[in-house]
């Protein structure tokens, strides 16, 4: 249902084709100085944001946050796919990753 609504929105903006990547990707996270790595699978193109205190893995509807030792702190699922357009991730907006993790508090915070 949600995809149908998103497709209709895209078509109303002039886009006739809506691409959705439902491929399965294998991901391994390694942080310099960490004793262990994390490996797992996500659906959709993974994006990794290595922040000062946490590492954020985002793919399609899933966000997973890891500590500095690559241990999973929490995982959240969205109703809609995350945008692959990270044009808002510039230096002016570097303190906030869109709506999920605040860097300045030193710990992950759901916003």
C-alpha positions as CSV (number, residue, x, y, z in Angstrom):
1,X,0.0,0.0,0.0
2,X,2.7,2.5,1.0
3,X,4.7,1.7,-2.2
4,X,1.6,2.4,-4.3
5,X,1.2,5.8,-2.6
6,X,4.8,6.6,-3.2
7,X,4.5,5.5,-6.8
8,X,1.5,7.8,-7.3
9,X,3.4,10.7,-5.8
10,X,6.4,10.1,-8.1
11,X,4.1,9.9,-11.1
12,X,2.4,13.1,-10.2
13,X,5.8,14.8,-10.3
14,X,6.4,13.6,-13.8
15,X,8.3,10.4,-13.1
16,X,6.9,7.4,-14.9
17,X,9.3,4.8,-13.5
18,X,9.8,4.0,-9.9
19,X,12.9,1.9,-9.1
20,X,13.0,-0.1,-5.9
21,X,16.1,-2.2,-5.0
22,X,15.0,-5.3,-3.0
23,X,18.4,-7.0,-3.5
24,X,20.0,-8.7,-0.5
25,X,23.5,-7.3,0.4
26,X,26.1,-8.8,2.7
27,X,27.7,-6.1,5.0
28,X,30.7,-6.3,7.2
29,X,31.5,-3.4,9.6
30,X,35.1,-2.9,10.9
31,X,36.1,0.0,13.0
32,X,39.8,0.8,13.5
33,X,40.8,-0.2,17.0
34,X,37.7,-2.4,17.5
35,X,38.3,-6.0,18.6
36,X,35.5,-7.4,16.6
37,X,33.7,-6.8,13.4
38,X,30.0,-7.2,12.6
39,X,28.6,-9.1,9.6
40,X,25.0,-9.4,8.4
41,X,22.6,-9.0,5.5
42,X,20.4,-6.1,4.6
43,X,17.8,-5.6,1.9
44,X,18.5,-2.6,-0.3
45,X,21.6,-0.6,-1.0
46,X,23.4,-0.1,2.4
47,X,24.7,3.3,3.5
48,X,27.2,3.5,6.4
49,X,27.7,6.6,8.5
50,X,30.7,6.4,10.8
51,X,30.1,9.0,13.4
52,X,32.4,9.9,16.3
53,X,30.6,7.8,18.8
54,X,28.5,5.4,16.8
55,X,28.2,3.8,13.4
56,X,24.9,3.9,11.6
57,X,23.9,1.3,8.9
58,X,20.9,2.2,6.9
59,X,19.2,0.2,4.1
60,X,15.7,0.6,2.7
61,X,13.5,0.6,5.8
62,X,16.1,-0.4,8.4
63,X,18.4,1.6,10.6
64,X,20.9,-0.2,12.8
65,X,23.2,1.7,15.2
66,X,26.5,0.2,16.5
67,X,28.8,1.3,19.3
68,X,32.6,1.8,18.8
69,X,33.2,-2.0,19.3
70,X,30.7,-2.9,16.5
71,X,28.1,-4.2,19.0
72,X,24.5,-3.5,18.0
73,X,22.9,-0.9,20.2
74,X,19.5,-0.7,18.6
75,X,17.6,-1.4,15.4
76,X,14.6,0.5,14.0
77,X,12.3,-0.1,11.1
78,X,10.6,2.7,9.2
79,X,7.3,2.5,7.3
80,X,8.9,3.9,4.2
81,X,12.2,3.4,2.4
82,X,14.9,5.7,3.3
83,X,15.9,8.2,0.7
84,X,19.2,7.4,-1.1
85,X,19.5,11.1,-1.9
86,X,22.0,12.4,0.8
87,X,22.3,15.8,-0.7
88,X,21.2,17.2,2.7
89,X,24.2,15.6,4.3
90,X,26.5,18.5,3.8
91,X,28.7,20.4,6.4
92,X,25.8,22.7,7.4
93,X,23.7,19.6,8.4
94,X,26.6,17.5,9.7
95,X,25.4,17.5,13.3
96,X,22.1,15.7,12.4
97,X,21.7,12.7,10.3
98,X,18.1,12.9,9.0
99,X,16.0,12.4,12.1
100,X,17.7,9.6,13.7
101,X,21.1,10.1,15.4
102,X,22.5,13.2,17.1
103,X,26.2,13.4,17.2
104,X,26.7,16.1,19.8
105,X,25.2,14.1,22.7
106,X,27.8,11.4,22.5
107,X,25.2,8.7,22.3
108,X,22.4,7.7,19.9
109,X,19.2,9.5,20.5
110,X,15.9,8.7,18.7
111,X,14.6,12.0,17.4
